[in-house]
Amino acid sequence: MKKEQWKKLAEIAPCAQLLAKDNILYDTKEKQLKAIKENWSTIRLIHKPSEEAQLEAVKQNGLIIRFIPNPSKDVQMAAVRQNGRAIQCIPNPDKDVQLEAVKRDGYAIQYISNPNKEVQLEAVRRDGKTIRFIPNPDKDVQVEAVKQNGHAIQFIPNPDKETQLEAVRQDSYAIQYIPNPDKDIQLEAVKQNGWAIQHIPNPDKDVQLEAMKQDGSAIKFIINPDKDVQLEAVRQDGYAIQHIPNPDKDVQMEAVKQNKKSIKFVLNPNKEVVVHCLLSIPEAAQLLQDPSYDLEWEEEDEERTVEETSKSSTMCAASGQRQHPI
C-alpha cells in the first residue's frame, strides 16, 4: 500500500496506524500533542512519540507509560506523580522515581523490589499498613508505621514494647493485635479509650479502674466488677449503672449525682436515692418544704370516701331545692 492509501485507511480506522511503519496521521509534534490532549490513549497509535507527547499522555494517565518504550526519567516522574502505582510499568526505576511514587501512593511500594530505608519510611508515613509489603522492616520503619496507623502492628512479627506503646497511643484498639500485652501497654490503651478493655483478657483492677475513668460505659465489658470499679464507672457516666446488675445504695447515689436521669435505669431504687433526685428538681424541692409532703403513702378508706361523696351530693341537692321552689 502506498502512503496515501495508508492515510486514507487510518483516517477511517485509526488502529491501522499500528500496522504502519511510520506515523501517518501524527507526523508532527503538533499533531501528536493535539491528538493526545483530545484522547490520551492515542499515544498507542504513535510511532516514537515526542517527549512532549509522552509527558502529555502520562500527565493524564500515569499507567499509559506501559505503552511508551524506554521513557525518560522526566516521563517516569510525571507518570508516578499522576499515579504512584504506575511504577509497576517502569523497569528498574531509580530511587528518585521510587520516592515520588510512594509519596503519591504508599501502596506503590509493593511494586518496588528491595526499596531502601528512605523509600520504606516514606511509604509507611503515607500509610502505616504498607509495612506489610516490606520484608524485615527495621525498628525505625516499624515505629513510623504504627505512628501513622496503630493497626499496622498486626503486620509486624514480635514488635518490641516501644513499638507496642506507639501503636496503642495512635489507636487503642491496636491492642487486639498484641499477644499478651503487659500491664503498661494495657494501661496506655485504656487511657486512650476505655472501650479498649474489651480486647484485654482478664484485666486487673488497676486497668479496670483506668478504663472507667476514661469511659464509664466500658464497665459492660467487665465480668463481675467490684464495688470500687462500679463507683468509678458511674462517677464518670451515671448511665453506666444500666450495665450493673443490682447496684447497691452507694452506687445508685453516685450515679444520680452524676446524672439524675440515670435513676430510670435502676430497678427498685433506694428511697434516699429517689429523695436526692426529687430535691435536685427545684419545683419538687419547693413542694417538699411543706411538712404535709412527708413522702409517706396513705391508703384512703374507700367506704368512707364513698359515704362522704354521697352526703355531699345530697346536701347540694337540698340546697338547690330551697333556692328554686316549685
C-alpha positions as CSV (number, residue, x, y, z in Angstrom):
1,M,0.0,0.0,0.0
2,K,1.1,3.5,-0.7
3,K,1.3,6.1,2.0
4,E,-1.8,7.9,0.7
5,Q,-3.7,4.6,0.9
6,W,-2.4,4.1,4.5
7,K,-3.5,7.6,5.4
8,K,-7.0,7.1,3.9
9,L,-7.4,3.8,5.8
10,A,-6.1,5.3,9.1
11,E,-8.5,8.2,8.9
12,I,-11.3,5.7,8.7
13,A,-9.8,3.3,11.2
14,P,-7.0,4.8,13.4
15,C,-5.9,1.3,14.6
16,A,-4.5,0.8,11.1
17,Q,-1.7,3.0,12.3
18,L,-0.5,0.0,14.4
19,L,0.4,-1.8,11.2
20,A,2.2,1.1,9.5
21,K,5.9,1.6,9.9
22,D,5.7,5.3,10.1
23,N,3.4,8.0,11.5
24,I,0.7,8.7,9.1
25,L,-1.8,10.8,10.9
26,Y,0.5,12.1,13.6
27,D,3.7,13.0,11.7
28,T,4.4,16.2,13.6
29,K,4.8,17.1,17.3
30,E,1.8,19.5,17.0
31,K,-0.5,16.8,15.6
32,Q,0.7,14.3,18.3
33,L,0.1,16.8,21.1
34,K,-3.3,17.8,19.7
35,A,-4.4,14.2,19.4
36,I,-3.2,13.2,22.9
37,K,-4.9,16.2,24.5
38,E,-8.1,15.0,23.0
39,N,-7.6,11.4,24.0
40,W,-4.5,10.3,26.0
41,S,-4.8,6.7,24.7
42,T,-3.9,7.9,21.2
43,I,-0.2,7.6,22.2
44,R,-0.6,3.9,21.5
45,L,-1.0,4.7,17.8
46,I,2.0,7.0,17.5
47,H,5.4,5.6,16.5
48,K,8.2,7.0,18.6
49,P,6.1,9.8,20.1
50,S,7.9,13.0,21.1
51,E,8.8,13.6,24.7
52,E,6.2,16.4,24.8
53,A,3.6,13.9,23.6
54,Q,4.7,11.3,26.2
55,L,4.6,13.8,29.0
56,E,1.1,15.0,28.0
57,A,-0.1,11.4,27.9
58,V,1.2,10.3,31.3
59,K,0.0,13.6,33.0
60,Q,-3.5,12.4,32.1
61,N,-3.0,8.8,32.9
62,G,0.3,7.6,34.5
63,L,-0.4,4.0,33.7
64,I,-0.2,4.7,29.9
65,I,3.6,4.7,30.4
66,R,3.4,0.9,29.8
67,F,3.0,1.7,26.1
68,I,6.0,4.0,26.0
69,P,9.3,2.2,25.2
70,N,12.2,3.4,27.2
71,P,10.6,6.5,28.8
72,S,13.0,9.2,30.0
73,K,13.3,9.9,33.8
74,D,11.2,13.1,33.3
75,V,8.4,11.0,31.8
76,Q,8.7,8.4,34.6
77,M,8.5,11.1,37.2
78,A,5.4,12.6,35.6
79,A,3.8,9.2,35.4
80,V,4.2,8.3,39.1
81,R,3.1,11.8,40.1
82,Q,-0.1,11.2,38.3
83,N,-0.5,7.6,39.7
84,G,2.0,6.2,42.1
85,R,1.2,2.7,41.0
86,A,2.4,3.5,37.5
87,I,5.8,2.4,38.9
88,Q,4.8,-1.2,38.2
89,C,5.1,-0.4,34.5
90,I,8.7,1.0,34.8
91,P,11.5,-1.4,34.7
92,N,14.3,-0.7,37.2
93,P,13.1,2.8,38.4
94,D,15.8,4.7,40.3
95,K,15.5,6.0,43.8
96,D,14.0,9.4,42.9
97,V,11.2,7.7,40.9
98,Q,10.6,5.3,43.7
99,L,10.3,8.1,46.3
100,E,8.0,10.1,44.0
101,A,5.8,7.0,43.6
102,V,5.4,6.3,47.3
103,K,4.8,10.0,48.1
104,R,1.9,9.8,45.7
105,D,0.6,6.4,47.0
106,G,2.3,4.5,49.8
107,Y,1.0,1.3,48.4
108,A,3.2,1.7,45.3
109,I,5.9,0.2,47.4
110,Q,4.5,-3.3,46.7
111,Y,5.8,-2.9,43.1
112,I,9.3,-1.9,44.2
113,S,12.0,-4.6,44.6
114,N,14.2,-4.1,47.6
115,P,13.3,-0.5,48.4
116,N,15.9,1.3,50.5
117,K,15.1,2.6,54.0
118,E,14.3,6.1,52.8
119,V,11.6,4.8,50.4
120,Q,10.3,2.4,53.1
121,L,9.9,5.3,55.6
122,E,8.2,7.5,53.1
123,A,5.7,4.7,52.3
124,V,4.7,4.0,55.9
125,R,4.4,7.7,56.7
126,R,1.8,7.8,53.9
127,D,0.0,4.7,55.2
128,G,1.3,2.6,58.0
129,K,-0.3,-0.6,56.7
130,T,2.1,-0.6,53.7
131,I,4.6,-2.2,56.1
132,R,3.1,-5.5,55.0
133,F,5.0,-5.2,51.8
134,I,8.3,-4.6,53.4
135,P,10.3,-7.7,54.3
136,N,12.1,-7.4,57.6
137,P,11.5,-3.7,58.3
138,D,13.8,-2.3,60.9
139,K,12.8,-0.7,64.2
140,D,12.6,2.9,62.8
141,V,10.3,1.8,60.0
142,Q,8.1,-0.2,62.4
143,V,7.7,2.8,64.8
144,E,6.9,5.1,61.9
145,A,4.3,2.7,60.6
146,V,2.4,2.4,63.9
147,K,2.6,6.1,64.5
148,Q,0.7,6.6,61.3
149,N,-1.7,3.7,61.9
150,G,-1.7,1.7,65.1
151,H,-3.3,-1.3,63.4
152,A,-0.2,-1.7,61.3
153,I,1.2,-3.6,64.2
154,Q,-0.6,-6.7,63.0
155,F,1.9,-6.9,60.2
156,I,4.9,-6.7,62.5
157,P,6.1,-10.0,63.9
158,N,7.3,-9.7,67.5
159,P,7.2,-5.9,67.9
160,D,9.1,-4.7,70.9
161,K,7.5,-2.7,73.8
162,E,8.2,0.7,72.4
163,T,6.5,-0.2,69.1
164,Q,3.5,-1.6,71.0
165,L,3.2,1.6,73.1
166,E,3.3,3.8,70.0
167,A,0.7,1.6,68.4
168,V,-1.9,1.8,71.2
169,R,-1.2,5.6,71.6
170,Q,-2.2,6.0,68.0
171,D,-5.2,3.7,68.2
172,S,-6.1,2.0,71.5
173,Y,-7.8,-0.8,69.6
174,A,-4.5,-1.9,68.2
175,I,-4.0,-3.8,71.4
176,Q,-6.1,-6.6,69.9
177,Y,-3.2,-7.4,67.7
178,I,-0.7,-7.7,70.5
179,P,-0.4,-11.1,72.1
180,N,-0.1,-11.0,75.9
181,P,0.4,-7.2,76.2
182,D,2.0,-6.3,79.6
183,K,0.3,-4.0,82.1
184,D,1.9,-0.8,80.8
185,I,0.5,-1.5,77.4
186,Q,-2.9,-2.3,78.8
187,L,-3.0,0.9,80.8
188,E,-1.8,3.0,77.9
189,A,-4.6,1.6,75.7
190,V,-7.5,2.2,78.2
191,K,-6.2,5.7,78.9
192,Q,-6.8,6.4,75.3
193,N,-10.1,4.7,75.1
194,G,-11.8,2.8,77.9
195,W,-13.5,0.5,75.5
196,A,-10.2,-1.0,74.6
197,I,-10.6,-3.1,77.7
198,Q,-12.8,-5.4,75.7
199,H,-9.7,-6.6,73.9
200,I,-7.8,-7.3,77.1
201,P,-8.4,-10.8,78.6
202,N,-8.6,-10.7,82.4
203,P,-7.6,-7.1,83.0
204,D,-6.6,-6.5,86.6
205,K,-8.3,-3.9,88.9
206,D,-5.9,-1.1,88.1
207,V,-6.6,-1.5,84.4
208,Q,-10.3,-1.7,85.0
209,L,-10.3,1.5,87.1
210,E,-8.3,3.3,84.5
211,A,-10.8,2.3,81.8
212,M,-13.7,3.5,83.9
213,K,-12.0,6.9,84.4
214,Q,-11.9,7.3,80.7
215,D,-15.4,5.9,79.9
216,G,-17.8,4.5,82.5
217,S,-19.9,2.7,79.9
218,A,-16.9,0.4,79.4
219,I,-18.0,-1.5,82.5
220,K,-20.2,-3.6,80.3
221,F,-17.1,-5.4,79.1
222,I,-16.0,-6.4,82.7
223,I,-17.2,-9.6,84.2
224,N,-18.3,-9.1,87.9
225,P,-16.7,-5.7,88.5
226,D,-16.2,-5.0,92.2
227,K,-17.8,-2.0,94.0
228,D,-14.8,0.3,93.5
229,V,-15.0,-0.3,89.8
230,Q,-18.7,0.3,89.8
231,L,-18.4,3.5,91.7
232,E,-15.6,4.8,89.3
233,A,-17.8,3.9,86.3
234,V,-20.9,5.8,87.5
235,R,-18.9,8.8,88.6
236,Q,-17.7,9.1,85.0
237,D,-21.1,8.4,83.5
238,G,-24.2,7.9,85.5
239,Y,-25.9,6.0,82.7
240,A,-23.2,3.3,83.2
241,I,-25.5,2.0,86.0
242,Q,-27.6,0.3,83.4
243,H,-24.8,-2.2,82.9
244,I,-24.5,-3.0,86.7
245,P,-26.9,-5.7,88.0
246,N,-28.2,-5.0,91.5
247,P,-26.1,-1.9,92.3
248,D,-26.1,-1.0,96.0
249,K,-27.3,2.3,97.5
250,D,-23.8,3.9,97.3
251,V,-23.5,3.1,93.6
252,Q,-27.1,4.3,92.9
253,M,-26.4,7.6,94.7
254,E,-23.1,8.2,92.8
255,A,-24.9,7.6,89.6
256,V,-27.8,10.1,90.2
257,K,-25.3,12.6,91.5
258,Q,-23.5,12.4,88.1
259,N,-26.8,12.4,86.2
260,K,-30.2,12.4,87.9
261,K,-31.8,10.9,84.8
262,S,-29.8,7.7,85.4
263,I,-32.4,6.7,88.0
264,K,-34.6,5.3,85.2
265,F,-32.1,2.5,84.8
266,V,-32.3,1.5,88.5
267,L,-34.6,-1.3,89.4
268,N,-36.1,-0.7,92.9
269,P,-34.0,2.4,93.7
270,N,-33.3,3.1,97.4
271,K,-35.6,5.8,98.9
272,E,-32.8,8.1,99.8
273,V,-31.6,8.0,96.2
274,V,-35.1,8.9,95.0
275,V,-35.3,11.8,97.5
276,H,-32.0,13.1,96.3
277,C,-33.4,13.2,92.8
278,L,-36.5,14.9,93.9
279,L,-34.5,17.6,95.7
280,S,-32.5,18.2,92.6
281,I,-35.6,19.4,90.9
282,P,-36.5,23.0,92.1
283,E,-40.3,22.6,91.8
284,A,-40.3,19.3,93.6
285,A,-37.9,20.6,96.3
286,Q,-40.3,23.6,96.9
287,L,-43.2,21.3,97.5
288,L,-41.3,19.1,99.9
289,Q,-40.7,22.1,102.1
290,D,-44.4,21.7,103.1
291,P,-44.4,19.2,106.1
292,S,-47.6,17.6,104.7
293,Y,-45.4,16.3,101.9
294,D,-43.9,13.6,104.1
295,L,-43.5,11.1,101.3
296,E,-45.5,8.5,103.3
297,W,-48.1,6.7,101.3
298,E,-51.6,6.9,102.9
299,E,-54.2,4.4,101.9
300,E,-57.6,6.1,101.7
301,D,-60.7,4.5,103.3
302,E,-62.8,3.7,100.2
303,E,-66.1,3.2,102.1
304,R,-65.7,6.5,104.0
305,T,-64.8,8.3,100.8
306,V,-68.0,7.0,99.1
307,E,-70.1,7.9,102.1
308,E,-68.7,11.5,102.2
309,T,-69.2,11.9,98.5
310,S,-72.9,10.7,98.8
311,K,-73.5,13.0,101.7
312,S,-72.1,16.0,99.9
313,S,-74.2,15.3,96.8
314,T,-77.4,15.1,99.0
315,M,-76.6,18.4,100.6
316,C,-76.0,20.1,97.3
317,A,-79.4,18.8,96.0
318,A,-81.3,20.0,99.1
319,S,-79.7,23.4,98.8
320,G,-80.8,23.6,95.2
321,Q,-84.4,22.8,96.0
322,R,-84.6,25.6,98.6
323,Q,-83.3,28.1,96.1
324,H,-85.7,27.0,93.4
325,P,-89.1,26.1,94.9
326,I,-91.8,24.7,92.5
